[in-house]
């Protein structure tokens, strides 16, 4: 993901914002695209409020336009979303961060913890979600898989109290994190919402933040509810707002007590880059044996 955002900053990679098509049953088709390295392609997925979601990545060769892979991408999407959080955390969180507070224990949360642990020396994880059984299960999974002290707590405020890093990974329509819960110097990753009418962060958190980073201003103007419900599309002109690509190229200095926010909506170019890695790794592991390819 660092390669991706460096290439975006240099104009060498491309991203096309998500489009959505809704049908009468309540099902939605989502499409987002990008180009990176030797490949271009799209992630296409369907969602239904009663029947779940199905994700596919289509990968094409840029030089010829030939299709190279069709990848089932439910888990791939979690990995790339976590990896971008890891990148933002590596740029924005305190180097000695030890405590991670997590709000939400669903589809995205485990990869978020994994990514933060990859870039910071986290010793304790505290998690809250609305259902006690979900947060207890999630804490047990984190403790076993990552060998950290992981605790399920009774309130969102308890999860983030004195945390160095916070992750919100929920489907909330109204804020699940309040400004007076957040300690000075905390970095927040808000990854749960890519809908203009949903938000996880109170506007007071964004008022307080010294730096607010988005993966794409263009796409955030369409679907980052946290920011749109804060200042409308005018959020993009706020002095505190920056794109992740610019930060990768030119890190911004910040105060030791600064609160920072990464608002993730998820980009098609991230999926293409993740799909590229999977495809080329499959070729490498095949030891020169050609994989089946699409025939023209």
N, C-alpha and C positions, 0 to 999 in steps of 0.2 A: 504493500500500500504506500510505503514511502516512495518507491519508484513511480507509482501512478501519480501521486500529487506533485512530485518534482517534474514529471513530464507535462502535467497540466499547466504548471507554472511557466514552463518553457514553450508552451504551445505545440507540443509534440503528441499529446493525447487529446481526445475529444470526448465530450459527454453530452448526451441528449436527455433532457428531463423526462420524467415519467408522464405517460398518458394513461387515462383510465376510460374504460367503456363499461357502462352499467346496463344490465338487462332487467326485465320485469321480475324475475325470480328473486332478485337481490344479489345475484352473482355479479362479480366485477372482474374484468380482464385488465391487467396492469402491464404496461410495456415501458421499458427503459433501455437505452442503448448507449454504446460507447466504442471507442477505438483506442487500442494501446499496443505498442510494440508491433508485432507481425500480424495482429489479429484485430478484427472488429466483430461486433455482434450485438446481441440483445438478451435481456432476461424478460421472459414472458411468464406471468403467473396468474392464476385465477383464485379468487377467494369467495367464500359463501358463508354467511353468518351461522348457518346450521351444519355445514358440511366440510368446513376447513379450507385449506389452501394447498395449491400444487404449483411448484416452481420448476422452470426449465431455463437453461442457458443455451443459446444457439451461438456457436463459435465459427467464424469464417476467416479465411486467409485474406489479408488485405491486398496482397499483390495480385491475386487472381480472382478474388471473390468466391472461391470454391468453399463449400461447407466442409468443416473439419470435425466438428463434434456436436453432439446433442447431449447435454449433461443434466441429469436430475439434480436439482439445486436447493432442496430444502435445507440440508446441512451446510452446503456451500455458502448460502446467504448468511447463515449465522456466523460462519467463520470470517467472512469478509467484513461483516458489520463489527464483530469483535476486534478484528485487526485494525480497522480504522480508529476505533476507540483507543486501542493500544498506542497507535501513532500519536493521536491528539494528547493522550495522557503523558507520553514520553516528552512532549514539548511543553506541557502546561503544568503538570503536577509537581509538587515538591520532590526533590530527588530522594529524600529520606522518608517518604510516605509509608506509614505502617498500618493504618486502619482504613478499610474500605467499607462503606455503607451502601447497601443495595436495596432499592425499593422495586419490588417486582420479582417473581420467581418463575416466570413463564418461558416461552420459546427462546428468547434472546439472552436470558440472564446468565446462563452458565458460560457461554462463550465470552461474555463481557468480563466475568471474573477471571477467566483464563488469560485474556489479553492484558488486563491490568497487572496480573501477577507476572506476566512476561517482561514488564518494563519497570516495575517498582517492587521494593522488598516488603510486600504486604505480609503482616503476621496475623492480623485478625480481620475476619469478615463478619459483618452483622447484616442480617436480611429481614425484611418485613414484606409480607404480601397480605392481601385481605383474608385469605383462607389459611388457617393455622396449619392444616395438614400439608399445604403446599410449601410454606416457608420452612417447616420442620424437615420435610423431605429434601428441600434444596440445601439447607445447611448441612445435612448429613452427606449429601453428594459432594459438596465442596470440601468438607473435612476429609473424606476418604480420597477423593481424586487429587486434591491439591496439597494435602498435608499442611493445612492451616487451621487455626482455631476459628471455627465457623459457628455462629450462634443465631438462632431464630429469636426474634424479639417481638414484643406485643404491639408496638406502634411504629409508624414511620419515623417519628421524631427520635425514638430510641435507636433506630438503625443508623441515623446520620449524626448523632451527638458526638462531637469531637472527631468526626471522621476527617481524614486527610483528602480522601477521594470519595465521591458519591456517584453512583450510577442509578438512573431512573429508567426502568424498562417496563413500562406499563401501557395499557390501552386507555388511560384516564382521559376524560373530557375536561376535568377541572384539576387545578394544581394538587400534586401530592407532596410537594416540597415547599416549605415556607422560608422566607429570608432569615427570620430570627432563629432558625434551627441550624444555620450554616456557620461554622466557625471561620474566623479570618484565615486566609491562606488556603482555603479548600478549592479543589478543582472538581467540577461537576460535568459528567457526561450524560446528556439527555438523549436517549435513543429510541424511546417508545413510540413517538408520534410522527407520522408523515401525512397528517391530515390538517387542513387549515382551520378546522373547528375543534381540534383537540390540543390540550397542552398539559404538561407535567409540572412546569415551573411557574411560580407566582411572578407577576410583573415586578415586584419589589426585588426579587433576586436579580433580574436583568438590569434593573436600575442600579443595583449595588455592584455589579460585575465590572471589573477593570478591563476585561477582555472577553468578548463573545466570538467564538469561532464557528463557522459553518463549513460544511463540505462543499457547498456551491451556493452562492448568492442567488443565481438565476433560479435554481430549483427551490431554494428556501422561500423565495417570493411566491411560489405556487402552493407549497404544502407544509411549511414549518409553522404550525399553529402557535407554538410557544412565542415566536417572534411576531407573527401577524396579529395575534390578539394582544400583543404588547404595544406595538407602534404602527401596525399596518405595514404596507410595503416600504414605508419610510424608515423601517428599522435598518435598511441597507446603508443609509447615509449616516447612521450613528457612529461617532468616532471610535467607540469600543468594538465595533464589528469588523471582523477580518475573515478572509477565506483561508482554509487549511493549506492550500497550495502556496499562498504567499508566506505563510508562517514557516513552512518547510524550507523555503528558500532563504528567508530572512527572519529568524526568530526575534520576537519582540521582548525587550526587557520588561519585567513587571516587579512590583513590590512584594516583599516577603509575606505581607498580609493580604495580598490581592486575591479576590475571588474570581475564578475563571470558569467559563462555560464552553463546552463543545456541544453544539446542537447538530445532531446527525439526522439526515433524512434518507441516505443511501443512494448511491449513484450507479448508473449502468456501467460506467467505465470501471468501477470496482469489480463488478461481476465479470466483465470481460477479462480483466487481469487475473482474477482468481481462476476463471475457466482456462485461461492460457496456461497457468501453472499446472493445473490438474492434467490437461491434455499432454503437455510436454513431459510431465513426470510419468504419465502412462507410457509414452513412447520410450522413455529412458528405461523404465522398469521392464519393458518388453524386450530389451536388449537387441534392438534392431529388427525384431519381428514386426512387420507392418500391422497396424490395427485396421480393422474394417473401416472403409471410408465410403462416403456417399458416392454413387456413380452418376455421372452426367448422362 
